[in-house]
Amino acid sequence: MTLIKFYFSGNLETMNKEEAKLKVIEKGGVIRDAISNDLWYLVTNNLDVKSKKFKKARDLGITFIDELEFLKMIE
């Protein structure tokens, strides 16, 4: 998971955001606090949100994944 960059949006069901961020860092990934063109994954359980943040991420081609996909990635 080296240098894979994640942004967490919304609530997670199996852990809080801080726990998820720690798991990413433990695996060698990076946490982003904003949507940017170097972001790889936006983790959210609500893929239908129509906010400016989500629109920007879509425009930048960032991959949206849900919590289940995220958990599989960090196993």
Secondary structure, DSSP 8 states (H G I E B T S, - for coil): -TT-EEEE-S--SSS-HHHHHHHHHHTT-EE-SS--TT--EEE-S-TT---HHHHHHHHTT-EEE-HHHHHHHH-
